[in-house]
């Protein structure tokens, strides 16, 4: 029989039992829609993480004091911010000897109260160099950043994030030129940072005050040490080379012998990005695998309903065989029915999956990215499911004895 005629016969058979055919498709529909939605959520979160980390500086490198070399009595380790091993000598060594670093900035941090008149706000004051703005991709909404000369003079100036402004100033007031206090130290506001929002880790990136690192070191912390050193490699491709270069320079600066461990730790954005991507990928695969169970259940439903269909139409099969239909014609007819059920369910599932992904973004504000590959793979899996689960019932129908089939009651 011609393939088009087989398709017509299969479609007519399904039209006679529309509700049963739809219920059979339901498992496939739910499975495909779930897979597409889960993959879209996973890909969207992966892209969102990459974008947020890139906005922080994708080639950023952070040098921290190592916690394994400093501990309190009893083996209690100190946090990196409590350790003291990074000095201005390290910064100078990196500036003079590095070839793969584009910018370098020491960082001194202090947590305390920012005060403006009767208003106060607990926030973090970070002492940095002007290069820090380039390293962290920070831009100004208004005003200017402090200069190298102001760093040398330990000038009492600062740049504010939007969250600090919202909590220290009345709406509509321009803070440029105003004086706030951090603890007992007055700071003149010379710049306003553009809004960066919440990071991937839930941290408010706008709840910050930036000032010259010398100001924080001398006037607030009274220390010569830095909590960290931020740097940026000349490009993302040279990040690994820059990391090795920093290690060699820092070991030489700290006069460490070959058998001594590093008293500093180096972190790169690429390492963090790879870790987060791996976690995101693992969760996506896990959720997709769970969703894929619906496809297996749908396939079992197709096999079950095809067995029922073969039993119900035993006389029809016997009649068709008696007038010349071959076993291959019967097999193809039932196989096509199974494939039509599976593929139709898959197409509906694809549409529902796309709609569900869009709803997740609009209603829950979760980032999603609909992947073309997931749609193609889902459609392919549906076709394979129809063939795999429909073949055995179709084969059973093709092997019926025409005479016994015609006698079947």
C-alpha positions in Angstrom: 0.0 0.0 0.0 1.2 3.5 -0.7 2.6 5.4 2.3 0.1 8.2 1.9 -2.8 5.8 2.0 -1.3 4.2 5.2 -1.1 7.6 6.8 -4.8 8.3 5.9 -5.9 5.0 7.3 -3.9 5.7 10.5 -5.4 9.2 10.9 -8.9 7.9 10.4 -8.4 5.2 13.1 -7.2 7.9 15.5 -10.1 10.2 14.7 -12.5 7.5 15.7 -11.1 7.6 19.3 -10.1 11.2 19.7 -10.3 11.3 23.5 -8.3 8.1 23.9 -5.7 9.3 21.5 -5.4 12.7 23.4 -5.1 10.9 26.7 -2.4 8.7 25.2 -0.5 11.8 24.0 -0.7 13.4 27.4 2.4 11.7 28.8 4.4 12.8 25.8 3.0 16.4 26.0 3.9 16.7 29.7 7.3 15.2 29.2 8.3 17.3 26.2 7.0 20.5 27.8 8.8 19.8 31.0 12.1 19.0 29.3 12.0 22.2 27.2 11.1 24.3 30.3 13.8 22.8 32.5 16.4 23.2 29.8 15.3 26.8 29.2 15.6 27.6 33.0 19.0 26.0 33.2 20.4 27.7 30.1 18.8 31.1 31.2 20.4 30.9 34.7 23.8 29.9 33.1 23.6 32.9 30.8 22.5 35.2 33.6 25.4 34.1 35.8 27.9 34.6 32.9 26.5 38.1 32.2 26.6 39.2 35.9 30.1 37.9 36.4 31.2 39.5 33.1 29.7 42.8 34.4 32.0 42.4 37.4 35.0 41.9 35.2 35.4 38.5 33.5 39.2 38.8 33.5 39.3 39.9 37.2 41.9 38.3 39.5 41.8 38.6 43.3 44.7 38.0 45.6 43.8 37.2 49.2 45.8 36.3 52.3 45.9 32.5 52.7 43.9 31.1 55.7 46.0 27.9 55.9 49.1 29.7 57.2 47.4 31.7 60.0 45.3 30.3 62.7 44.3 31.0 66.3 45.5 28.7 69.1 43.6 25.5 69.0 43.5 25.3 65.2 40.8 27.9 64.6 41.4 29.5 61.2 40.9 33.1 60.6 39.0 34.6 57.7 40.9 36.1 54.8 39.8 39.6 55.9 41.4 39.1 59.3 44.8 38.0 58.0 47.8 40.3 57.4 50.2 39.4 54.6 49.4 41.8 51.7 51.2 45.2 51.7 51.9 48.0 49.4 55.3 46.3 48.5 53.3 43.5 46.9 51.3 46.0 44.9 54.5 47.7 43.7 56.1 44.4 42.8 53.1 43.4 40.7 53.0 46.8 39.0 56.7 46.7 38.1 57.2 43.0 37.2 53.9 41.9 35.7 53.5 41.6 31.9 49.9 40.2 31.7 48.1 42.5 34.2 46.3 45.5 32.8 45.3 47.2 36.1 46.0 46.6 39.8 44.3 48.0 42.9 44.7 47.3 46.6 41.6 47.1 48.7 41.0 47.9 52.3 37.5 47.4 53.7 35.7 48.5 56.8 32.2 47.9 58.0 30.4 50.7 59.9 27.8 53.4 60.0 27.5 56.1 57.3 25.8 59.2 58.7 24.2 62.2 57.1 22.4 64.5 59.6 19.8 62.4 61.4 20.0 59.5 59.0 22.4 56.7 59.2 23.0 53.4 57.3 25.2 50.4 58.1 27.3 49.8 55.0 30.8 48.8 53.8 33.5 51.4 53.0 36.1 50.1 50.6 39.4 51.8 50.1 40.6 51.4 46.5 42.8 52.9 43.8 41.3 54.6 40.7 42.1 51.5 38.7 39.5 49.6 40.7 36.7 51.2 38.7 38.1 49.7 35.5 38.7 46.3 37.0 35.2 46.0 38.4 33.5 47.7 35.4 32.1 50.4 37.6 30.8 53.5 35.9 29.6 56.8 37.2 26.1 58.2 37.0 27.3 61.7 38.1 30.4 63.3 39.4 34.0 62.1 39.2 36.3 59.5 40.7 39.1 60.4 43.0 42.6 60.9 41.4 46.0 59.4 42.1 46.9 62.7 43.8 44.0 62.4 46.2 45.1 58.8 46.9 48.6 60.1 47.8 47.1 62.8 50.1 44.6 60.4 51.7 41.9 62.8 50.8 38.6 62.6 52.6 36.5 62.1 49.4 34.2 59.2 48.4 31.9 57.8 45.7 28.5 56.4 46.7 26.4 53.5 45.6 22.7 54.1 45.0 21.5 52.1 48.0 23.6 54.3 50.3 22.2 57.4 48.7 18.6 56.2 49.1 19.1 55.6 52.8 21.1 58.8 53.6 19.5 61.5 51.4 16.0 62.6 50.8 14.5 61.8 47.3 15.5 64.4 44.7 18.6 65.7 46.5 21.9 65.5 44.6 24.5 64.2 47.1 27.5 65.6 45.0 29.4 68.1 47.1 27.6 67.0 50.3 29.6 65.8 53.4 28.7 62.5 55.1 30.4 60.9 58.1 31.8 57.4 58.3 32.2 56.8 61.9 33.9 60.1 62.9 35.6 60.8 59.6 33.9 63.3 57.3 33.9 62.4 53.6 32.9 64.7 50.7 30.8 63.0 48.0 32.4 63.5 44.6 30.7 60.8 42.6 27.6 58.5 42.2 27.9 55.0 40.9 25.5 53.7 38.2 23.1 51.0 39.6 24.4 47.4 39.3 21.7 45.6 41.2 21.9 42.3 43.1 24.6 39.9 42.2 24.2 36.2 41.6 25.0 35.6 45.2 22.2 37.9 46.5 24.6 40.7 47.4 23.5 44.3 46.9 26.3 45.7 44.7 25.0 49.3 45.2 25.3 49.2 49.0 28.9 50.5 49.0 31.1 53.5 49.6 34.4 53.8 47.7 37.2 56.0 48.9 41.0 56.2 48.4 42.7 53.2 50.0 45.1 55.4 51.9 42.2 57.2 53.5 40.7 54.0 54.8 44.1 52.7 55.9 45.3 55.8 57.7 42.2 57.5 58.9 39.9 54.5 59.7 41.8 51.2 60.1 45.2 52.5 61.1 47.0 49.6 59.3 49.5 49.1 56.5 47.9 45.9 55.4 45.3 45.2 52.7 42.4 42.8 52.8 42.9 42.0 49.1 44.5 43.0 45.9 42.3 43.2 42.7 43.8 43.0 39.3 42.7 42.4 35.7 44.6 40.3 33.1 45.1 41.9 29.7 42.4 39.5 28.3 40.4 36.5 29.3 42.8 34.3 27.3 45.8 35.4 29.4 44.0 34.9 32.8 45.8 31.6 33.5 49.2 33.0 32.5 48.6 36.1 34.6 47.7 33.9 37.6 51.0 32.0 37.4 52.8 35.3 37.0 51.2 36.7 40.1 52.1 33.6 42.0 55.8 33.9 41.1 55.9 37.6 41.9 54.1 37.2 45.2 56.3 34.4 46.3 59.4 36.4 45.5 58.0 39.5 47.3 57.2 37.4 50.4 60.7 35.7 50.2 59.1 32.2 50.3 61.4 29.2 49.9 60.6 26.4 47.4 59.4 24.1 50.2 57.1 26.7 51.8 53.4 27.0 51.1 51.9 30.2 49.6 50.8 32.7 52.3 48.3 34.1 49.8 45.4 32.8 47.6 44.5 33.7 44.1 41.0 33.6 42.8 39.9 34.2 39.2 36.5 35.0 37.8 37.0 32.1 35.3 37.3 29.6 38.1 34.1 30.9 39.7 32.3 30.9 36.4 33.4 27.3 35.7 32.2 26.2 39.2 28.8 27.9 38.9 28.4 26.6 35.3 29.1 23.1 36.5 26.6 23.4 39.3 24.0 24.9 36.9 24.6 22.2 34.3 24.3 19.4 36.9 21.0 20.8 38.1 19.7 21.2 34.6 20.6 17.6 33.7 19.0 16.3 36.9 15.8 18.2 36.3 15.7 17.2 32.7 16.2 13.6 33.6 13.3 13.7 36.0 11.2 15.4 33.4 12.2 12.8 30.8 10.5 10.1 33.0 7.2 11.5 31.6 8.4 10.6 28.1 9.0 7.0 29.2 5.6 6.9 30.8 4.1 8.4 27.7 5.8 5.7 25.6 4.5 3.0 27.8 1.0 4.5 27.4 1.4 4.4 23.6 2.4 0.7 23.7 -0.5 -0.1 25.9 -3.1 1.7 23.7 -1.7 0.1 20.6 -2.1 -3.3 22.1 -5.7 -2.5 22.9 -6.2 -1.2 19.4 -4.7 -4.4 17.8 -7.1 -6.5 19.9 -10.1 -4.3 19.1 -9.4 -4.4 15.3 -8.4 -8.0 15.0 -11.3 -8.7 12.5 -10.4 -5.6 10.5 -6.8 -6.9 10.3 -8.0 -10.3 9.2 -10.3 -8.8 6.6 -7.5 -6.6 5.1 -5.2 -9.5 5.0 -7.8 -11.7 3.2 -8.1 -9.2 0.4 -4.4 -8.9 -0.2 -2.8 -6.7 2.5 0.7 -7.8 3.4 2.1 -8.2 6.8 4.4 -5.2 6.2 1.3 -3.0 5.3 -0.3 -3.9 8.6 2.9 -3.3 10.5 3.4 0.1 8.9 -0.2 1.1 9.5 0.0 0.5 13.3 3.5 1.9 13.5 2.4 5.1 11.7 -0.5 5.4 14.2 2.0 5.2 17.1 4.4 7.7 15.5 1.5 10.1 14.8 0.4 10.0 18.4 3.9 10.5 19.6 4.9 13.3 17.2 1.6 15.1 17.6 2.0 15.0 21.4 5.6 16.2 20.9 4.5 19.2 18.8 1.9 20.2 21.4 4.5 19.7 24.1 7.0 21.9 22.3 4.4 24.7 22.1 3.5 24.3 25.8 7.2 24.2 26.8 7.9 27.5 25.0 4.8 29.1 26.5 5.7 27.8 30.0 9.3 29.2 29.6 7.9 32.6 28.7 5.5 32.5 31.7 8.3 31.6 34.1 10.2 34.7 32.9 7.2 37.0 33.0 5.6 35.8 36.2 8.5 34.7 38.4 11.2 36.9 36.8 13.5 33.9 36.4 15.9 34.1 33.4 15.1 31.6 30.7 16.8 30.8 27.4 14.8 28.6 25.0 17.3 26.3 23.3 16.8 25.3 19.7 18.7 22.2 20.3 16.3 21.1 23.1 13.4 21.5 20.7 15.0 19.5 17.9 16.2 16.8 20.3 12.7 16.6 21.9 11.0 16.2 18.5 13.6 13.5 17.6 13.0 11.7 20.8 9.2 11.7 20.3 9.6 10.1 16.8 12.0 7.5 18.3 9.6 6.9 21.2 6.7 6.3 18.7 8.8 3.8 16.7 10.3 2.0 19.8 7.0 1.6 21.8 4.8 1.1 18.7 6.9 -1.5 16.9 6.1 -4.5 19.0 2.3 -4.1 19.0 2.5 -3.4 15.2 4.6 -6.5 14.7 2.1 -8.5 16.6 -0.7 -7.2 14.4 1.3 -8.1 11.2 1.7 -11.7 12.3 -1.9 -12.5 13.0 -3.3 -15.4 11.1 -6.1 -14.0 8.7 -8.4 -17.0 9.3 -8.1 -16.8 13.1 -8.4 -13.1 12.9 -11.7 -13.3 11.0 -13.1 -15.8 13.6 -12.1 -13.5 16.5 -15.1 -12.4 18.6 
